[in-house]
Amino acid sequence: MASGYLINAPLKEVLIELHWDLDFISEEGIEIDSSFEKAVIKFTQGCQQEYQVVTILKPANIPPTAYPHRVTHRFQKVLGQHPLYQMGPGVFTINDNNKNYKWVDFRQMIEFGINCLQESYDRPLVLSKVELRYVDRVSPFIFEDSDKFSFIGENFGINPSQFQVGDNSLTEFQILQRFQAKNDSILTIILTTGLDQESRDELIEWHTFVTNTKRLSWESLLGWIETAHNLCSTTFKNMLSSKLYEYFSK
């Protein structure tokens, strides 16, 4: 991971998600992003050099106030492809996938997106939630294992059979682990079995994500993201067997 990527990486998607405080309208008892509609226009203009394909993700007759902290607009270089930005009232995401991903490039995309976001608003945004998430997946049969549970036991150090209930047959498996990390963060790992939506082949998918527990300033944001990335990289390597890690490295 020192080079910022693995040659045969299992990455499905990496994303940064930012939330900021909304304005509370006491008369109606709702929270709104009062500057959003103007900001999304400015963001479109500010990112037009590359991210010119804009998709609106909500029905035209429903106002943005109905989507607090939910993305409503997507910005892409090529329709239907990564990398992309997403924006909604009180939320902004930066997304990439295995086809393009190198940390040094993704970090530049983060910086560009954050600068564009801040310049799009006519008021300072107060950050609340920040999350860096990696989504990885692999076929449990790459080493010709007999079943997915054996693969998990041999390559993730978790024995699904210990969760057996009576003489019932285990069909699917999911485990969630959460850790208090340094730098005022929570590290969460979710490992699950599932099916590929297109091929219907069995797969193992795991999410590794770091979330802040204390508010971050814009000045400290990039440093926090760098630390979160290092934590995710270390966790990725440590949770896999050497055999599986070497497979991803070739």
N, C-alpha and C positions, 0 to 999 in steps of 0.2 A: 504493500500500500504506500510505500515511500514515494513512488512515482505519481501517486494520486489516483491510480486506477489498476484494476486487474485485467489481464488480457482476455480471460474467459469469465468475466464477472457475471454473477447471477442477478444483477440489478434490474428490477422492473421499473422503479421510479424513485427519484429523490426529490424532496420538496422542502421549501421553507414556508411556513405560514405565520403571518403577522396579524395580530388583532390590536385595535386601539379603542379607547373609550368613546362611547357614543353620547349624544346629547339627550338628556332626559326631559321629556315634555310632560310636566306634572299634570296639566289639565286632562291629557289623554291617557296618562299612565304608560307611555311607550318610550322606547329609546330609538333615536334616529341619527343618521349621519347627515347633518344638515347641509354639508358642503359636497356631498358625494356626486350629485349630478353634474355640477360644474367641474369637479375634479376628474371625473372619468373622461370628459371631453378633452381636458388638458393633457391627461395621461396619454390618450390616443394620439394627440398631436406630438407630444414629446417623444414617443417611442416609434413614430412612424418610419424612421429610417430603416428599421429591420422588421418590427412586429406590426405589419400592416394589415394582417387578416384579423378582423374583429368579429367575434361571435357573441351575440346576446343570449344568455342562458336562462332568461325568464320570459314569461308571456308579456307581450307589449302592453297589455291592459292592466297589468299589476305594477304598482309603483315600487321603487326601491325600498321604501319604508317597511315593506312586508318581508324583507330579506336581511334582517340584522345579522352581521357576521356570517353571511353566506355569499359565495361568489355569484355574480350576475353577468360579468363580462370576461371574455377570454381573448388573449392577444397572442397571435402566432406568426411565425415567418411563413409557414406552409400549413394550409388548412388540414387539420387532423393529425398534425405531427408535433413532437417536442422539438426544441424547447418552447416554453410558453409562460406567460404571465396570466394571472387571474385576479380580478378585483371585484369587490362588492362593498356594501356599506359596512365599514369597520373591519374589513379583512382584505388581505393581499397575499397571494401565493406566487412562488417562483418554482417552476417544475422542469425537470429534465429526466431523461431515461438513459438506458445503457448504450443506445446507439451513439449518443453524443458525449456522454459524461466523462469529464476529467475534473477533479476538484478545482484546479487552478482556473479553468474556464467557467465552471459553475459559480465560483466566487466572484468573478468579474461580472457575471450576469446578475448576481445578487446586488453588487454595488450599483450597477447601472439602474436596476429596478427600484432600489431604495431611493436613490437620488431623484429619479423620475417621479416616484410617488410623492415625496416630500414637496417637490416643486409644483405638483399638481394641485395641492391644497392651499387655500388662502389663510389657513390657520395652522398652528402647531398641533401635531397629533401626539397624544399621550399613549404610549405603548402599554398593553396589558399582557397579552399572551404572545410568546414567541416559541415556535417549535421547528426543529429540524428532524425530518423523518426519512429513513431509508426503507424501501420495500424490496426484498429479495425473494427469489423463488428458484426451485430446482426440482428436476424429476427425481423421484426416489429410486429410480432404476438405472442410474448412470453407472453404477458398479455391479449391476445385475443382482441386486439384493432381492430376496424372495418377497418382501413386502415393505410397505412404507414405514411400519413401526420398527422393523429391524434397522432400517436406514436411519431413523431418528436416534435410536439407541446407540448405534455405532458412530454416528457423525456429530451428534449434538449432546451426547452425554446424558440423555434423558431416557428413562425406560418407561414407555407408555403402559407396559403390562402391570406396573405397580398400581395403576389406577383402575385395574379390572374390578368389576362389580359382580360378584357371584360367578355363575357360569355363563354369563352373557358375553356375546362376541363384540369386541371393540370395533367400531366402524370408522369413526372420525376422532381426531385428537386436537386439543388446543390447550395451551398453557400461557399464562401471563405472569411476568415477573416485573416488579417495580423496585427501584433502588434510589436511595438518596445519594446524589452525586455532588461533587464539588461545584463551585461557581454558582451556587444557589439554583440547582437544577435537579430534575427528576429524570432518571433513565428508565425507560420502559421497553421491555422485549415481549413480543407476542409471537408465538410459534404455532402454526396450525396446518392441518392437512386440508386438502381441497381438490377442486377440479379446475382445469383450464377452461374458460368460458367458450373458447372456439373449438379446441380439439377434444375436449372432455377427458383429457388425460389426467391422471392423478399427479399431484404436485405437493411439495412442501413449501410453504410461504412463511417468511418471518419479517416482522416490522421491528426496527430498532429506532427509537426516537427519544429526543432530549427536549424537555420542556422547562421553561423558566419557572421559578417559584417566587421570585421577587421582581418587581418592575425593573425594566431596563430603560436606560436613556438611549437616544439615537447615537450619542457619542460612544457608548459602550457596546452597541449592538453587534458590530462586526467582530469585535474581539470575543464576545460571547459565542457567536456562530462558529468561529474558528475553533474554540475550545470544545464546543459541542460536536463538531466534525471529528476532531481527534478522538473524543470519547467513543463515538460511533465506530470509527475505524478500529480502535483497539478492541472494542467489544466484539466486533465482527470476527476478528482473527482469533480471539480467545475462546469464542463459543464453538468454533468448528474443530473437527478433527484435523490433524496435519494432512491426512489423505485428501480430505475434501478441499482444504485450503490450497493444496498443491494443484488439484484439478482446476480450480478457478484461476490459478496463476499461469496455466499453460495455454 
